[in-house]
Amino acid sequence: MSEMDYENDELIFLDDSLAEEQILLGKDWNILIVDDDEEIHTVTRLALSDLVVNDRKLNFINAYSAKQAKELLHEYGNSIAIILLDVVMETDDAGFDVVKYIREDMKLFEPRIILRTGQPGYAPEEQVIKVYDINDYKTKTELTRAKLLTTIISSLRSYQQIMTISQSRAGLEKIITSSANLFEEHSVKEFCEGVVTQISSLIGLDTEGLLCARAGALLDKDDEGVYVLGAAGEYAQFINHPVSDVKNLEIEENVCRCLRIKTHIFERTCTVLYISRAGFEAAVYVKQTKEISELDKNLLEVFLSSISVGYENVNLFHELRNAAFRDWLTRLPNRNEFINMLDKPHLFAGENCSVALVDVNHFSDINDGLGQEVGNELLRAISERFQASFDGLVKKGRIGADVFGLIGPNEYVCPEAINAIFQSSFKVGDHTLPVNVTVGFCKLDNKRNIGLEILKRTNIALNRAKKNLTDNFEYYAKDIEDQTTWRLDMIRRLRSDFAAKKLELWFQPQVDLLNEKVVGMEGLLRWPDGEGGYISPAVFVPLAEYSGLIVDIGEWVLEESCNRLLALREKGFGHLRVAVNISIPQFRDRLFVDKVKQALSKPNIDPSLLELEITESVVMDEPQIVIDALRSLKEFGVKIAIDDFGTGFSSMSYLQQLPLDRLKVDRSFVKDIEPGASAVLAETIVTLGNKLGLLTIAEGVEKREQASYMIKLGCDEAQGFLYAKPMPFDALLSFLESHD
């Protein structure tokens, strides 16, 4: 370019009317000049150096090739307002390539593009102008100062309008998105950020501002401090922080003043808008570069009246979410939220993370002894110690009344780290309370697992830990779950088969040792496996007791035994007794005694023909309940026997209190009887029975030598394969008829 091309001095100097001093309140307009001619850059800067549009000066960014222009565009993005672009640089269509790159590849639609060329008559392709939203096309010779100023000012206005629309759309999208996902954790943040963005766009300002409120339950804070709930621009980093963290006294004072005086504040450098709805308040601080017009103020009033409803809804929904997913006492996530956290494998999956359930031992004793408020304070103290001991890498929750959950790296979620937390006592009011815990662990892996499934596995480990006699913790292992699954399946089958009346009551005869005549029989429960065999009572009776089903089964056994006694009487065997086993869950049934009496009364059976057998463990578990029940039944006429005597650790004082009729010598002692040897324990039990005036019966007699030895000891009766195996009732009748 020659100097003749710029002989019009208007290109170089602004009119005095345009050069008067302006107050710069906002950021500069970024103008990207793309041209391979250094002189063009210089002349353009001189021509536009003092231009101020809407109180903002111009900031020039220089690129000397298409490649450099692309790099700068990536750096500045939408903050570039205008691109003055030379068409011909490295290639004849380098400028067109940049235009296509801006609109298609980078998806930048806001910056305005002005094409320039130094070659008169070189016109751009018509399709380029139409498709790529180009503001203007000029040859450099015709672009005088006046025309350049006009083009720049009109393009800046277009850019500002487009940015306002874009900001408005972004703000509305945030509000709509947050309203549609109010139950998401981030809904408050997105809604408040959307409000800030929308307000800024309404009054034609940059998206720079923040929305503050007294946090309360929104951020799970106990204080009433003013917090930043949503922000845009440079303030976004302070979301969920106290407004004092912004380190801007003007912002802090104006926001707090707005909340205090409960009205809008319009200052020269900022606007603070007051939102209030149903007791939910907020202050929206917007940094401004120009005075807000009365029209804009009216527009804001309309907008705020509408948005206040949304702000109320956000607060209400957040309160609902807290009620659904937060523990009211400790403010920790509750069981539902803990499961939700476990459902997010991208946060915790890996071989280095574990889940733990921490159960406070004997917590009910604290509630009962010191009061529920002390118990609540202890739970809060435990929660606070977890928070202080584990950083944000460990997620925490309260799963149940006295059970806490932890998710995090193995180095934190491990027995050593958790037990260390409970090494020192807890100060609760006037009390100093030592706390012991039991912990179940489940290691996470890289597989996608359902949160509820992980919690179930951890709970299985916790239940196993409660039975651990050496340590206070247990890790989940698949065989533990397999055993649990098997047990639950067996209980389900047992319940189903019992309801379908598939269980059977068999009988094993008991004989007088001297004459070997049948004197009674023991009722024995049998459970067909559906394949021609039977499931051992040693397997299913503990399952029935564990599930509580033994109470219903026991009631059926009593009724069935009494009905069989009636049948025996009708067949001429009315002198024979039937013995049935009673478990501790039956004694805990407050109607147990009445059920026994009712079972005998319906068929009008002599109570002395029913013998209840109990084990030593039953007596020792609930001695007073058992003794009271047996005494009542003894008065009614029922006979009482103690089964498997000598195998437990019974107290002789309790033994003396029991209204017993018979002692049963356990089969393990009878088995010890060998020719030429003495069985000390069997002899001791028989002698004790004789001293107490009780009849004795030996179980498991299979050999003639065993029977002879028991006769020699003075034992009265026997039961075992030597005389008869357990059999169904019809077979029993045949057996009795053949041995009559």
Backbone hydrogen bonds, N-H to C=O, Kabsch-Sander energy under -0.5 kcal/mol:
donor,donor_aa,acceptor,acceptor_aa,energy
5,D,2,S,-1.2
6,Y,3,E,-1.7
7,E,4,M,-1.4
9,D,7,E,-0.8
11,L,8,N,-1.8
12,I,9,D,-1.2
13,F,9,D,-2.1
18,L,15,D,-1.1
19,A,15,D,-1.0
19,A,16,D,-0.5
24,L,22,Q,-0.6
25,L,23,I,-0.9
25,L,55,D,-1.0
26,G,55,D,-0.8
29,W,57,K,-3.5
30,N,28,D,-0.5
30,N,79,S,-0.7
31,I,29,W,-0.6
31,I,59,N,-3.3
32,L,30,N,-0.5
32,L,82,I,-2.9
33,I,31,I,-0.6
33,I,61,I,-3.2
34,V,32,L,-0.6
34,V,84,L,-3.2
35,D,33,I,-0.6
35,D,63,A,-2.2
38,E,36,D,-0.6
40,I,37,D,-0.6
41,H,37,D,-1.2
42,T,38,E,-2.0
43,V,39,E,-2.8
44,T,40,I,-2.4
45,R,41,H,-2.2
46,L,42,T,-2.2
47,A,43,V,-2.4
48,L,44,T,-1.7
49,S,45,R,-1.2
51,L,48,L,-1.6
53,V,56,R,-2.5
56,R,53,V,-0.9
58,L,51,L,-0.5
59,N,29,W,-3.9
61,I,31,I,-3.0
63,A,33,I,-2.8
69,A,65,S,-2.1
70,K,66,A,-2.0
71,E,67,K,-1.8
72,L,68,Q,-2.2
73,L,69,A,-2.2
74,H,70,K,-1.8
75,E,71,E,-1.3
76,Y,72,L,-2.6
77,G,73,L,-2.7
79,S,76,Y,-1.8
80,I,77,G,-1.5
81,A,30,N,-2.3
81,A,79,S,-0.6
82,I,30,N,-1.4
83,I,112,R,-2.9
84,L,32,L,-2.8
84,L,82,I,-0.5
85,L,83,I,-0.9
85,L,114,I,-2.8
86,D,34,V,-2.3
86,D,84,L,-0.5
87,V,116,R,-2.4
89,M,87,V,-0.7
89,M,91,T,-2.0
94,A,91,T,-1.2
95,G,87,V,-2.9
97,D,93,D,-2.0
98,V,94,A,-1.8
99,V,95,G,-2.2
100,K,96,F,-2.4
101,Y,97,D,-2.2
102,I,98,V,-2.5
103,R,99,V,-2.3
104,E,100,K,-2.6
105,D,100,K,-0.8
106,M,101,Y,-2.5
108,L,102,I,-2.5
109,F,107,K,-0.8
112,R,81,A,-3.0
114,I,83,I,-2.9
115,L,113,I,-0.5
115,L,136,D,-2.6
116,R,85,L,-3.1
117,T,138,K,-1.5
122,Y,119,Q,-2.1
123,A,121,G,-1.1
128,V,125,E,-0.5
129,I,125,E,-1.5
130,K,126,E,-2.0
131,V,127,Q,-2.7
132,Y,128,V,-2.2
133,D,130,K,-0.5
134,I,129,I,-1.1
135,N,113,I,-1.8
136,D,113,I,-1.2
138,K,115,L,-2.4
140,K,117,T,-2.7
142,E,139,T,-0.7
143,L,139,T,-0.7
144,T,142,E,-1.8
148,L,144,T,-3.0
149,L,145,R,-3.0
150,T,146,A,-2.5
151,T,147,K,-2.6
152,I,148,L,-2.7
153,I,149,L,-2.9
154,S,150,T,-2.3
155,S,151,T,-2.2
156,L,152,I,-2.7
157,R,153,I,-2.1
158,S,154,S,-2.1
159,Y,155,S,-2.8
160,Q,156,L,-2.8
161,Q,157,R,-2.3
162,I,158,S,-2.7
163,M,159,Y,-2.8
164,T,160,Q,-2.3
165,I,161,Q,-2.4
166,S,162,I,-2.7
167,Q,163,M,-3.3
168,S,164,T,-2.7
169,R,165,I,-2.7
170,A,166,S,-2.7
171,G,167,Q,-3.0
172,L,168,S,-2.6
173,E,169,R,-2.6
174,K,170,A,-2.2
175,I,171,G,-2.3
176,I,172,L,-3.1
177,T,173,E,-3.1
178,S,174,K,-2.7
179,S,175,I,-2.3
180,A,176,I,-2.0
181,N,177,T,-1.0
182,L,179,S,-0.7
184,E,181,N,-2.2
187,S,184,E,-1.5
190,E,186,H,-2.5
191,F,187,S,-2.6
192,C,188,V,-2.6
193,E,189,K,-2.4
194,G,190,E,-2.4
195,V,191,F,-2.1
196,V,192,C,-2.1
197,T,193,E,-2.4
198,Q,194,G,-2.6
199,I,195,V,-2.6
200,S,196,V,-2.2
201,S,197,T,-2.1
202,L,198,Q,-2.1
203,I,199,I,-1.5
204,G,201,S,-1.0
205,L,200,S,-3.1
208,E,206,D,-2.3
209,G,232,A,-1.3
210,L,285,Y,-2.3
211,L,230,G,-3.3
212,C,283,A,-3.0
213,A,227,Y,-2.1
215,A,213,A,-0.8
215,A,225,G,-1.5
216,G,223,D,-0.7
218,L,215,A,-1.8
219,L,216,G,-0.7
220,D,217,A,-1.0
221,K,216,G,-2.0
227,Y,213,A,-3.1
227,Y,225,G,-0.5
228,V,241,H,-2.9
229,L,211,L,-2.7
229,L,227,Y,-0.7
230,G,211,L,-1.4
232,A,209,G,-2.4
235,Y,232,A,-1.1
236,A,233,G,-1.6
238,F,235,Y,-2.2
239,I,236,A,-1.4
240,N,228,V,-3.9
241,H,238,F,-2.2
243,V,226,V,-2.3
245,D,242,P,-1.9
246,V,243,V,-1.4
247,K,244,S,-1.4
252,E,248,N,-2.5
253,E,249,L,-2.7
254,N,250,E,-2.3
255,V,251,I,-2.7
256,C,252,E,-2.3
257,R,253,E,-2.3
258,C,254,N,-2.4
259,L,255,V,-2.1
260,R,256,C,-1.6
261,I,257,R,-3.2
262,K,258,C,-1.6
263,T,258,C,-0.8
265,I,272,V,-3.2
267,E,265,I,-0.6
267,E,270,C,-2.7
271,T,286,V,-2.3
272,V,265,I,-3.0
273,L,284,V,-2.6
275,I,282,A,-2.9
277,R,280,F,-1.8
280,F,277,R,-2.2
281,E,279,G,-0.6
282,A,275,I,-2.1
283,A,212,C,-2.7
284,V,273,L,-2.7
285,Y,210,L,-3.0
285,Y,283,A,-0.7
286,V,271,T,-2.9
286,V,284,V,-0.5
287,K,208,E,-1.9
288,Q,269,T,-2.0
297,K,293,S,-2.2
298,N,294,E,-2.2
299,L,295,L,-2.2
300,L,296,D,-2.6
301,E,297,K,-2.1
302,V,298,N,-1.9
303,F,299,L,-2.4
304,L,300,L,-3.2
305,S,301,E,-2.0
306,S,302,V,-1.4
307,I,303,F,-3.0
308,S,304,L,-2.1
309,V,306,S,-0.8
310,G,306,S,-0.9
311,Y,307,I,-2.4
312,E,308,S,-2.3
313,N,309,V,-2.3
314,V,310,G,-2.5
315,N,311,Y,-2.1
316,L,312,E,-2.8
317,F,313,N,-3.3
318,H,314,V,-2.2
319,E,315,N,-2.3
320,L,316,L,-2.4
321,R,317,F,-2.8
322,N,318,H,-2.6
323,A,319,E,-2.3
324,A,320,L,-2.0
325,F,321,R,-2.8
326,R,322,N,-2.6
327,D,332,L,-3.4
328,W,326,R,-0.5
331,R,327,D,-2.0
334,N,325,F,-2.0
338,F,334,N,-2.7
339,I,335,R,-2.2
340,N,336,N,-1.9
341,M,337,E,-2.4
342,L,338,F,-1.9
343,D,339,I,-1.2
344,K,341,M,-1.5
347,L,344,K,-1.8
348,F,344,K,-1.0
349,A,345,P,-3.3
350,G,445,D,-0.8
353,C,350,G,-0.9
354,S,408,G,-2.8
355,V,442,C,-2.6
356,A,406,L,-2.4
357,L,440,G,-2.3
358,V,356,A,-0.5
358,V,404,F,-3.3
359,D,357,L,-0.6
359,D,438,T,-3.2
360,V,358,V,-0.5
360,V,402,D,-2.6
361,N,359,D,-0.5
361,N,436,N,-2.7
363,F,360,V,-0.9
365,D,362,H,-0.6
366,I,362,H,-0.9
366,I,363,F,-0.6
367,N,363,F,-1.9
368,D,364,S,-2.8
369,G,365,D,-2.8
370,L,366,I,-2.8
371,G,366,I,-0.8
371,G,367,N,-1.0
375,G,371,G,-1.7
376,N,372,Q,-2.6
377,E,373,E,-2.4
378,L,374,V,-2.2
379,L,375,G,-2.1
380,R,376,N,-2.2
381,A,377,E,-2.3
382,I,378,L,-2.6
383,S,379,L,-2.3
384,E,380,R,-2.6
385,R,381,A,-2.1
386,F,382,I,-2.2
387,Q,383,S,-2.3
388,A,384,E,-2.3
389,S,385,R,-2.2
390,F,386,F,-2.5
394,V,391,D,-1.8
395,K,393,L,-0.6
395,K,407,I,-2.9
397,G,405,G,-1.9
398,R,333,P,-2.5
399,I,397,G,-0.6
399,I,403,V,-1.8
400,G,403,V,-1.8
404,F,358,V,-2.6
405,G,397,G,-3.2
406,L,356,A,-2.3
407,I,395,K,-2.1
408,G,354,S,-2.1
410,N,352,N,-2.6
412,Y,409,P,-1.6
413,V,409,P,-2.9
414,C,412,Y,-1.8
418,I,414,C,-2.3
419,N,415,P,-2.7
420,A,416,E,-1.7
421,I,417,A,-1.0
421,I,418,I,-0.6
422,F,418,I,-0.7
422,F,419,N,-0.7
423,Q,420,A,-1.3
426,F,433,L,-2.9
428,V,426,F,-0.8
428,V,431,H,-3.1
429,G,427,K,-0.5
431,H,428,V,-2.6
433,L,426,F,-3.1
433,L,431,H,-0.6
438,T,359,D,-2.4
439,V,472,N,-2.7
440,G,357,L,-2.1
441,F,474,E,-2.6
442,C,355,V,-2.3
444,L,353,C,-2.7
449,N,447,K,-0.6
454,I,450,I,-2.0
455,L,451,G,-2.5
456,K,452,L,-2.1
457,R,453,E,-2.2
458,T,454,I,-2.3
459,N,455,L,-2.2
460,I,456,K,-2.0
461,A,457,R,-2.0
462,L,458,T,-2.1
463,N,459,N,-2.6
464,R,460,I,-2.1
465,A,461,A,-2.3
466,K,462,L,-1.7
467,K,463,N,-0.5
467,K,464,R,-1.1
468,N,465,A,-1.2
474,E,439,V,-1.5
476,Y,441,F,-2.7
480,I,477,A,-1.1
481,E,477,A,-1.4
482,D,478,K,-2.6
483,Q,479,D,-2.2
484,T,480,I,-2.4
485,T,481,E,-3.4
486,W,482,D,-2.6
487,R,483,Q,-2.7
488,L,484,T,-2.7
489,D,485,T,-2.4
490,M,486,W,-2.6
491,I,487,R,-2.4
492,R,488,L,-2.3
493,R,489,D,-2.5
494,L,490,M,-2.9
495,R,491,I,-2.6
496,S,492,R,-2.3
497,D,493,R,-3.1
498,F,494,L,-2.5
499,A,495,R,-2.1
500,A,496,S,-1.7
501,K,498,F,-1.5
502,K,497,D,-2.9
504,E,526,R,-2.9
506,W,504,E,-0.6
506,W,524,L,-3.1
507,F,727,M,-3.0
508,Q,522,E,-1.9
510,Q,520,G,-3.2
511,V,718,A,-2.7
512,D,517,K,-2.5
513,L,716,D,-2.3
516,E,512,D,-2.7
519,V,510,Q,-3.0
520,G,510,Q,-1.5
521,M,577,R,-1.4
522,E,508,Q,-2.2
523,G,579,A,-3.4
524,L,506,W,-3.2
526,R,504,E,-3.0
527,W,535,I,-0.6
529,D,533,G,-2.2
535,I,527,W,-2.8
539,V,536,S,-1.6
540,F,536,S,-2.0
541,V,537,P,-2.3
543,L,539,V,-0.8
544,A,540,F,-2.4
545,E,541,V,-2.3
546,Y,542,P,-2.6
547,S,543,L,-2.2
548,G,544,A,-0.8
549,L,544,A,-0.7
550,I,544,A,-2.0
551,V,548,G,-1.3
553,I,549,L,-2.6
554,G,550,I,-3.0
555,E,551,V,-1.8
556,W,552,D,-2.0
557,V,553,I,-2.6
558,L,554,G,-2.2
559,E,555,E,-2.3
560,E,556,W,-3.1
561,S,557,V,-2.7
562,C,558,L,-2.2
563,N,559,E,-2.2
564,R,560,E,-2.1
565,L,561,S,-2.0
566,L,562,C,-1.7
567,A,563,N,-1.9
568,L,564,R,-2.7
569,R,565,L,-2.1
570,E,566,L,-2.0
571,K,567,A,-1.3
572,G,569,R,-1.2
573,F,568,L,-3.6
576,L,573,F,-1.5
577,R,519,V,-1.2
578,V,609,L,-2.9
579,A,521,M,-2.6
580,V,611,E,-2.6
582,I,613,E,-2.6
586,Q,583,S,-0.7
587,F,583,S,-1.3
588,R,584,I,-1.8
589,D,585,P,-0.6
589,D,586,Q,-0.8
590,R,588,R,-0.6
592,F,589,D,-2.4
595,K,591,L,-2.4
596,V,592,F,-2.1
597,K,593,V,-2.2
598,Q,594,D,-2.6
599,A,595,K,-2.3
600,L,596,V,-1.6
601,S,597,K,-2.0
602,K,598,Q,-2.0
604,N,601,S,-0.7
605,I,600,L,-2.8
609,L,606,D,-2.3
610,L,607,P,-1.7
611,E,578,V,-2.7
611,E,609,L,-0.5
612,L,639,K,-2.6
613,E,580,V,-3.3
613,E,611,E,-0.5
614,I,641,A,-2.2
616,E,643,D,-0.6
619,V,615,T,-1.5
620,M,616,E,-2.4
621,D,617,S,-1.5
622,E,618,V,-1.5
626,V,622,E,-2.3
627,I,623,P,-2.8
628,D,624,Q,-2.6
629,A,625,I,-2.1
630,L,626,V,-2.6
631,R,627,I,-2.3
632,S,628,D,-1.7
633,L,629,A,-2.1
634,K,630,L,-2.8
635,E,631,R,-2.0
636,F,632,S,-1.0
637,G,633,L,-0.8
637,G,634,K,-0.9
638,V,633,L,-2.2
639,K,607,P,-0.6
639,K,610,L,-2.2
641,A,612,L,-2.7
642,I,662,R,-2.2
643,D,614,I,-3.9
643,D,641,A,-0.6
645,F,664,K,-1.5
647,T,644,D,-1.8
655,L,651,S,-2.1
656,Q,652,M,-2.0
657,Q,653,S,-0.9
658,L,654,Y,-1.1
660,L,658,L,-1.9
661,D,640,I,-3.1
662,R,640,I,-1.5
663,L,695,L,-2.7
664,K,642,I,-2.2
665,V,663,L,-0.6
665,V,697,I,-2.9
666,D,645,F,-0.8
666,D,664,K,-0.5
669,F,666,D,-1.3
670,V,666,D,-1.5
671,K,667,R,-2.4
672,D,668,S,-0.5
673,I,670,V,-1.6
677,A,674,E,-2.1
680,V,678,S,-0.8
683,E,679,A,-2.3
684,T,680,V,-2.5
685,I,681,L,-2.3
686,V,682,A,-2.2
687,T,683,E,-2.4
688,L,684,T,-2.5
689,G,685,I,-2.6
690,N,686,V,-2.4
691,K,687,T,-2.4
692,L,688,L,-2.0
693,G,690,N,-1.0
694,L,689,G,-3.3
695,L,661,D,-2.1
697,I,663,L,-2.4
698,A,717,E,-2.4
699,E,665,V,-2.4
700,G,719,Q,-0.9
701,V,719,Q,-1.7
702,E,700,G,-0.7
707,A,703,K,-1.7
708,S,704,R,-2.4
709,Y,705,E,-2.1
710,M,706,Q,-2.1
711,I,707,A,-2.0
712,K,708,S,-2.1
713,L,709,Y,-1.7
714,G,710,M,-0.8
714,G,711,I,-0.8
715,C,710,M,-2.7
716,D,696,T,-0.9
717,E,696,T,-2.2
718,A,511,V,-2.3
719,Q,698,A,-2.1
722,L,701,V,-2.3
723,Y,720,G,-1.7
724,A,720,G,-2.5
727,M,507,F,-2.1
732,L,728,P,-2.0
733,L,729,F,-2.3
734,S,730,D,-1.7
735,F,731,A,-2.4
736,L,732,L,-2.9
737,E,733,L,-2.3
738,S,734,S,-1.9
739,H,735,F,-1.2
740,D,737,E,-0.6
